[in-house]
Structure formats: C-alpha cells, structure tokens
Amino acid sequence: MSKVVNNFAGLNGFVWWVGEIINRVDPLGLGRCQVRIFGWYGDTIEDSDLPWSVAMYPINNSKDFQAPSVGEWVVGFFLDGESGQFPVMMGVLPGVSQTNSGVGSNTGPVSTSYINPYSS
C-alpha cells in the first residue's frame, strides 16, 4: 500500500522561497534554471546537483519566455512542499546590475554581479 502524501502545494506545507540563479542553460530547452535557494540548499551542495526550477508562465503569453540571468534573484515555491525538490520560479526580484573591470585597466577582465537592494 502506498503512503498518502499530504505535503504538496495547495493542501498544507506550502513553502515559499527566494534564491539566486546559478545556471540558466537548460539541457531540455524548457527555460528551467538551477537556483540556489537561500536557507534551503547550503554551500555544501554543488551547483550541478541543484534541482531544476521550472518557470511559471503567464496564462495569456506562455510561448514568449526568457530565463532569468545568472545572478538574478527569483521568488517561488515548492510544488512538493517541504521535500524541496520541485521548485517553481514565479518572478524576478528587481536589483541593480553592476559591471566591474580590471583595476586600473580598461582592458582587464570584466565581470557582472547582481546587487540586490534587499540585502544590507
């Protein structure tokens, strides 16, 4: 006899989350992203081991979607509740993109970081 699962979105155990986009190159081409969810997946989990988060599309424009950029913060929930293995992205939190170049050099390495206004 199978166990009855009472921990799924819509019944009980609804779990919201905020996380940072780590990888947006979905091997299935579905627009999924790997998200490091704050307070849920610790630093000991390798980026490649993070579960793929699906995107919630708008109901009236489901064919026009672009995955969030690496470093952006997203908000979402888990379809499987506290199991935390089926994340769904609902939206991107606004932030400031900052580009840094090599110190004292206009030709140095360039990196882009995402500064979130919610952090202190």
Backbone hydrogen bonds, N-H to C=O, Kabsch-Sander energy under -0.5 kcal/mol:
donor,donor_aa,acceptor,acceptor_aa,energy
6,N,4,V,-0.6
9,A,79,L,-2.0
11,L,8,F,-2.0
12,N,8,F,-0.9
16,W,14,F,-0.5
17,W,76,G,-2.4
19,G,74,V,-2.4
20,E,36,R,-2.0
21,I,72,E,-2.9
22,I,34,Q,-3.1
23,N,34,Q,-1.6
26,D,24,R,-1.2
29,G,26,D,-1.5
33,C,53,S,-2.0
34,Q,23,N,-2.8
35,V,33,C,-0.6
35,V,51,P,-0.7
36,R,20,E,-2.6
37,I,35,V,-1.0
38,F,18,V,-2.1
40,W,37,I,-1.9
41,Y,37,I,-2.0
42,G,40,W,-0.7
45,I,42,G,-1.4
46,E,44,T,-0.5
49,D,46,E,-1.6
50,L,47,D,-1.4
53,S,33,C,-3.8
54,V,87,P,-1.9
56,M,89,M,-2.6
57,Y,55,A,-0.7
61,N,58,P,-1.3
64,D,61,N,-1.0
65,F,63,K,-0.7
71,G,21,I,-2.5
72,E,69,S,-1.9
74,V,19,G,-2.7
75,V,91,G,-2.4
76,G,17,W,-2.4
77,F,88,V,-1.7
78,F,15,V,-1.7
79,L,77,F,-0.5
79,L,86,F,-2.8
81,G,78,F,-1.2
83,S,80,D,-1.7
84,G,81,G,-1.4
88,V,77,F,-2.7
89,M,54,V,-3.4
90,M,75,V,-3.2
91,G,75,V,-1.4
93,L,73,W,-2.5
96,V,115,I,-2.7
97,S,95,G,-0.5
98,Q,113,S,-2.8
100,N,111,S,-2.8
105,S,102,G,-1.9
111,S,100,N,-2.5
113,S,98,Q,-3.0
115,I,96,V,-3.0
115,I,113,S,-0.6
116,N,114,Y,-0.7
119,S,116,N,-1.3
